[in-house]
Amino acid sequence: MRLRAFAPAKVNLFLHVAPPRADGKHPLSGLSAFADVGDRLTLDADGPPGLRVEGPLAAGVPTGPENLVSRALAAFSAATGLDARGLSIVLEKHLPSAAGIGGGTSDAGAALRLARAALAPDLPDAALLEMAATLGADGPMCLFPTVSWTSGLGEILTPEPRLPPLHAVLVNPRVPVPTGAVFAAYDAGPMRRADTPPPPADWSYGTVTDWLASQRNDLQPAAESLCPAIAHARQRIAASPEILLTRMSGSGATLFGLCRDAAAAARAAAALGGLNSEWWVVPVRLDSVDAAVSQNPAD
């Protein structure tokens, strides 16, 4: 049998960042949603042990212990005493790496769900969440991809079921932007507060998009100062007649442009993809995403 899990892209709809604490970590406040595009993981009960990476964006993705999927399986093994590291997993990459959309962490979350389904189906969610937390601040959120407010260092999650599904286009100019360098540039400039704004007056589509327009991503100016290609892409997205709001996600370099509906997002993606064939451009729906593991007979 084969088990399959989806690892969706995570989009920070806004991200407010405070100055670093004494330990160098930054308190955060934000609202995140997940896209209907992402990577796919397959666990093959009869396959060779280890991690293989395939797919259109597999180039350069490590397969050794530094890969977050490998780290997730090691955490599962350490916590349960079960040999998750011997599982046969294929990671099919459709998301660009180091792109500010939680690709590697989402892959790790999917790997933990697969390991539980294969080795310990009665293991409670709380145990998986503890493992996910060892993989970074986004680990718990990406384990169960639900629209959530974030606070603390990103580890305090409050689900937000009132957010309507949002239609958008994601654009990545395919340039490397190291997260550490972005935070260092942010620390060197004027810093803001990790304030959590009051929610919108109502949760209709138009009110939500207007409310989001009054928020910000505090890391965006720092990332654009390091990588002018981000600012260039943002300006081209904002110039599209289909776009209501454009903003960078996370530490970059992926940007999103909110649209009125799915048809507008498709039109925007087609137009933006025609501007630069090197860009990664996809229309998406942003919402909570089903984290269920599916089971299929082996081919």
C-alpha positions, -999 to +999 in steps of 0.1 A: +000+000+000+009+036-005+001+065+018-001+100+004-001+134+021-004+170+008+020+197+020+005+230+011+021+264+008+016+287+038+009+324+032+014+351+058-015+375+051+002+399+074+032+397+096+041+422+124+075+418+139+089+431+172+125+439+180+145+408+190+145+396+226+177+390+246+180+356+230+178+371+195+143+357+187+116+380+174+080+381+188+055+379+159+019+386+152+002+375+121-026+357+102-018+328+080-037+307+055-028+278+033-029+274-005-044+246-026-010+242-042+019+224-026+043+195-024+031+158-023+046+130-002+042+093-008+051+066+017+055+032-001+054+002+023+073-019-002+098+008-014+135+012-006+142+029+028+151+066+027+140+099+012+139+105-026+131+139-040+114+142-074+092+167-092+095+199-113+113+218-085+134+190-071+168+205-083+190+214-053+167+200-026+189+180-002+180+144+006+202+139+036+197+145+073+194+183+068+161+179+049+132+188+072+114+155+062+145+136+074+145+157+106+108+151+112+112+113+108+142+114+132+121+133+157+093+107+153+118+079+159+133+096+190+099+102+205+082+069+199+111+043+196+097+033+162+119+032+131+104+061+110+138+068+095+136+035+077+104+044+059+104+048+021+092+083+012+091+102-021+089+140-019+074+155-050+085+191-051+061+217-066+070+246-043+102+267-046+126+262-018+134+290+008+105+310-006+088+323+026+058+299+021+068+272+046+075+246+020+101+225+039+082+228+072+049+218+055+068+188+040+079+179+076+043+181+088+031+158+061+059+134+069+049+133+105+013+125+095+025+098+072+047+082+099+018+082+124-005+066+098+020+039+090+035+031+124+013+044+153-022+053+141-034+057+177-007+084+185-026+115+197-023+149+179-006+164+210+023+140+206+028+150+169+026+187+178+054+182+203+075+167+176+066+194+151+076+221+176+112+209+175+114+217+138+108+254+141+082+280+150+061+271+119+062+234+128+029+232+147+010+254+122+022+234+092+014+200+109-024+208+107-027+235+080-056+256+094-062+294+090-048+308+123-037+339+141-001+336+153+016+352+182+046+346+206+074+334+184+049+320+159+041+290+181+009+303+197-019+295+173-056+306+174-077+291+146-098+316+127-128+299+110-144+331+100-119+340+073-136+335+039-116+315+012-094+341-006-084+340-042-049+350-051-019+346-073+015+336-059+046+349-075+082+340-067+109+357-087+132+327-081+159+345-063+175+333-030+167+354+001+183+339+033+159+343+062+188+352+086+199+380+064+164+394+061+160+395+099+195+411+103+185+438+078+152+444+097+172+447+130+194+473+115+166+495+104+135+510+121+117+483+139+079+479+146+058+462+172+042+427+171+008+443+175-023+422+169-050+443+152-086+441+161-104+418+136-124+432+107-158+447+113-173+417+095-159+388+075-173+395+041-147+392+013-145+430+006-142+440+042-115+414+048-094+425+019-098+462+029-088+453+065-057+433+052-046+463+032-042+483+065-019+456+078+018+450+068+047+426+065+074+442+085+101+421+068+091+432+033+113+465+033+143+446+046+139+418+020+134+443-008+166+462+002+185+430-001+168+418-032+154+444-056+138+417-077+112+413-050+102+450-052+102+448-090+079+417-089+056+434-063+053+465-085+043+444-115+018+424-095+003+457-081-001+471-116-024+442-127-060+454-130-071+421-113-051+427-081-068+441-050-037+439-027-001+427-030+023+418-002+053+396+005+048+364+025+071+356+054+107+365+048+103+363+010+108+361-018+072+349-026+045+376-030+008+372-032-018+393-049-054+390-037-081+390-064-119+393-065-125+357-075-109+326-090-113+338-126-095+370-118-067+351-101-064+329-132-062+359-155-037+376-133-015+345-132-016+342-170-006+378-175+022+378-148+036+346-161+039+361-195+060+390-181+088+368-170+091+331-178+116+326-150+091+335-123+071+309-105+035+320-109+003+301-098-033+310-091-045+298-057-073+296-032-062+304+004-081+287+032-076+258+057-065+226+039-074+190+046-045+173+063-059+137+060-036+110+048-050+090+019-044+054+011-041+038-023-031+004-035+004+001-049+006+004-086 
